[in-house]
């Protein structure tokens, strides 16, 4: 049976292509949604871009159709798009909030089409509750979302014979075929081989897609720029970070698991220790925790320092715990002044080309999928990009744990040979931080 989907403004600001994703059903946009979209079209951000894109889509459909938008125009997949402006709804909802007027339009569509299921689609949970209380079927928009509970972890544990564990422990590659007929691994999957007879007898490796083997992890006796992995997840992360063939890495984990520290230490090792990259560029989106302090005086560097302080904290830790000895005693401030290390806000990356750099994007959970796409497409030849973040700590009101750019990239790149992913679980910042993360 054909259905009628009434879309809320937030759905279209999140994904302007949503109008094409309801198959052979009818998509209805209340005229109040078009008015709200119009308010965003001049903004020079993700919302403004999506508002302008949606306007172009609708205008192109209107030009190609013989009917008017009020009558409904054909969509490429066989469905129809219609802009609703019912006179009775206009009179009833006059003077009310935009949410109320949009909800009233959805109710009017339901009453006008009693033989067709009418579904109100919104990403606003409160509006879904109000719709349900009024007897209107309401759903959230799932297009482009990933399920946080089923997000790819990047780590696979396998029970195998002790001889295979011994072989990997002696730094010999283990053929994937020897692990079992049903074993299927994604590219660059991190593998824990556990002796089926002795559960504490384990070995760590990483799946090499082209070779069809699980190979031992990369180990550096003195640690990575003075920083040693403290758990299994950090060991896997360092192995991926030091592999120049893996160009895109996503590190997901809660606060204190060492995501940023491992990435920065590995970047220093690659740039200063091996000279593999010209510089290390560390960036992060600007979203305050709690109330913003407002206008900050000073130069652009002075304005950005409070936002970039977490990066400086990691550099300070590395250079004060022994890592600095690998660079003839130079401080990280000297490396910043020389341009070998650059720390800047993501605002200034759009339009740039970044060749031969070790690029770290911290707090990537606050980015939309389009913003992450924009950043990744800035990467030039021989550049490696690392995205780190915690999907449970999102400050951007327009994304959530299922729709943020970090989770989207981790899910969509899991089969790509140039990408790797690790979910870090165990906190290593301090016992207090770990307990707070689990209890509060």
Secondary structure as GFF3:
##gff-version 3
##sequence-region A 1 440
A	DSSP	beta_strand	4	7	.	.	.	ID=ss1
A	DSSP	alpha_helix	9	14	.	.	.	ID=ss2
A	DSSP	three_ten_helix	16	20	.	.	.	ID=ss3
A	DSSP	beta_strand	26	30	.	.	.	ID=ss4
A	DSSP	alpha_helix	31	40	.	.	.	ID=ss5
A	DSSP	alpha_helix	46	64	.	.	.	ID=ss6
A	DSSP	beta_strand	73	74	.	.	.	ID=ss7
A	DSSP	beta_strand	80	84	.	.	.	ID=ss8
A	DSSP	alpha_helix	87	92	.	.	.	ID=ss9
A	DSSP	alpha_helix	98	112	.	.	.	ID=ss10
A	DSSP	beta_strand	118	121	.	.	.	ID=ss11
A	DSSP	alpha_helix	125	133	.	.	.	ID=ss12
A	DSSP	beta_strand	137	139	.	.	.	ID=ss13
A	DSSP	three_ten_helix	148	150	.	.	.	ID=ss14
A	DSSP	beta_strand	155	160	.	.	.	ID=ss15
A	DSSP	alpha_helix	162	169	.	.	.	ID=ss16
A	DSSP	beta_strand	174	175	.	.	.	ID=ss17
A	DSSP	three_ten_helix	176	179	.	.	.	ID=ss18
A	DSSP	beta_strand	190	195	.	.	.	ID=ss19
A	DSSP	beta_strand	202	208	.	.	.	ID=ss20
A	DSSP	beta_strand	213	216	.	.	.	ID=ss21
A	DSSP	alpha_helix	232	241	.	.	.	ID=ss22
A	DSSP	beta_strand	248	253	.	.	.	ID=ss23
A	DSSP	alpha_helix	259	268	.	.	.	ID=ss24
A	DSSP	pi_helix	269	273	.	.	.	ID=ss25
A	DSSP	beta_strand	279	284	.	.	.	ID=ss26
A	DSSP	alpha_helix	300	320	.	.	.	ID=ss27
A	DSSP	three_ten_helix	323	327	.	.	.	ID=ss28
A	DSSP	alpha_helix	332	338	.	.	.	ID=ss29
A	DSSP	beta_strand	341	345	.	.	.	ID=ss30
A	DSSP	three_ten_helix	346	348	.	.	.	ID=ss31
A	DSSP	beta_strand	357	362	.	.	.	ID=ss32
A	DSSP	three_ten_helix	364	366	.	.	.	ID=ss33
A	DSSP	alpha_helix	369	376	.	.	.	ID=ss34
A	DSSP	beta_strand	384	389	.	.	.	ID=ss35
A	DSSP	alpha_helix	405	412	.	.	.	ID=ss36
A	DSSP	beta_strand	419	424	.	.	.	ID=ss37
A	DSSP	alpha_helix	431	439	.	.	.	ID=ss38
###
